[in-house]
Amino acid sequence: MITLNTGANMQEIVLVFLGALALLFISRKIARKVGLVDKPDARKHHNGHIPLVGGVSVYLSLWIIYVMQPTWLPDFSVYMVCATMLIVVGVLDDKLDLPVLPRMALQALVAAIMMYNGLYLYSLGNILFGYELVLGVIGYAVTLLAVVGAINAFNMVDGIDGLLGALSSVTFGALAVVFWMGGNEQMALWCLCLMVACLPYILLNLGIPWGRKFKVFMGDAGSTLIGFTVIWLLIVATQGENAVMRPVTALWLIAVPLMDMLRVMIARIRRGDSPFKPDREHLHHVLQRAGFSGRQTLIIMSIVALLTSAAGIFLDAMRIPDFWGATLYGVTFYVFIFSLRAIEKAKVPFLRFMMTK
């Protein structure tokens, strides 16, 4: 059993939070001096030049966790090689606005490093009416798509204050629960510390409690790092003898960013555009056009993420067959698309009316 109330664990959690907070304040000062800031433009409607250092803070916090507990994450050195490559290129992208191709090449490279180390999707669970779908060599291609997909899914939801931090915290928290239920206490605590490392960013990003003066953004460096970390943990959790959940459950833990990315990319391709072409058609854009404020949109999407994660954990704990779990996920995806179309058509949607009560 995880003893989160023991002095040692609580000290580690507090140290991670304080370390991440201190690193965030230090990083934002350096970012202003070197010009690592986000400037308003046609797509970005914020005020002022905001330091892009949330990801840098989370990355440096990983080393704090490692110094305190070097054995919590298996293959930490390989993970950190990949994370360092992503954060460096991500910072350059935030600074110089790199084209898509080199970023995609790097994502493929870190996926290759991860797979070379033996971490890849070789089974999708018993989704064929109780029979296991073993991917074999195809698993490498599926893993590559999963890495690129997860990275871009979390990158695409970083559109309003607090959203990326909230959704990633929900996923890290859900993973902590799953690892705990599976008896892997060290990984559960590592996921919990990751969630705590995101909290200082969420506070400053939302202007709590210091106001907009110390506002920061995550940046592509941060969203890339978080997306990669999520897929790394999901593969660890679903593959091999030490798996703690079934592969279909992983879909539920990232349901909101994954469904939103798939919906938007499909729409772009149908229009003849690049699937990576920026637009304002994401879920948070749709909700805001329907009349919800930024905070209301954040609350709605966070609640949905909590509910889908809880549903996935419940289905896994109840040992619902994988086929039916995947089928229910597909139905949920359809309901998600149908609901967005209804919200877009409604001038004053019912949900908005209820939230103003």
KAWO-V203388 format. One record per backbone hydrogen bond with DSSP energy under -1.0 kcal/mol. CO is the residue of the C=O (numbers start at 1). NH is the residue of the N-H. Records with the same first field share a line. If there is no record, write none. Layout:
CO=NH + NH
This chain:
3=6
6=10
7=11
8=12
9=13
10=14
11=15
12=16
13=17
14=18
15=19
16=20
17=21
18=22
19=23
20=24
21=25
22=26
23=27
24=28
25=29
26=30
27=31
28=32
29=33
30=34
31=36
35=37
36=52
38=50
44=41
50=38
51=217
53=57
54=58
55=59
56=60
57=61
58=62
60=64
61=65
62=66
63=67
64=68
65=69
69=72
75=79
76=80
77=81
78=82
79=83
80=84
81=85
82=86
83=87
84=88
85=89
86=90
87=91
88=92
89=93
90=94
91=95
92=96
93=97
100=104
101=105
102=106
103=107
104=108
105=109
106=110
107=111
108=112
109=113
110=114
111=115
112=116
113=117
114=119
115=118
122=135
125=127 + 133
126=130
127=129
128=131
131=128
133=124
135=138
136=139
137=140
138=142
139=143
140=144
141=145
142=146
143=147
144=148
145=149
146=150
147=151
148=152
149=153
150=154
151=155
152=156
157=159
160=163
162=166
163=167
164=168
165=169
166=170
167=171
168=172
169=173
170=174
171=175
172=176
173=177
174=178
175=179
176=180
177=181
178=182
179=184
180=183
183=185
184=188
185=189
186=190
187=191
188=192
189=193
190=194
191=195
192=196
193=197
194=198
198=202
199=203
200=204
201=205
202=206
203=208
207=211
212=215
217=54
218=55
219=223
220=224
221=225
222=226
223=227
224=228
225=229
226=230
227=231
228=232
229=233
230=234
231=235
232=236
233=237
234=238
235=239
237=244 + 245
240=243
246=249
249=253
252=255
254=258
255=259
256=260
257=261
258=262
259=263
260=264
261=265
262=266
263=267
264=268
265=269
266=270
267=271
268=273
269=272
274=277
282=286
283=287
284=288
285=289
286=290
287=292
288=291
293=297
294=298
295=299
296=300
297=301
298=302
299=303
300=304
301=305
302=306
303=307
304=308
305=309
306=310
307=311
308=312
309=313
310=314
311=315
312=316
313=317
314=318
315=320
316=319
321=325
322=326
323=327
324=328
325=329
326=330
327=331
328=332
329=333
330=334
331=335
332=336
333=337
334=338
335=339
336=340
337=341
338=342
339=343
340=344
341=345
342=346
349=353
350=354
351=355
352=356
354=357
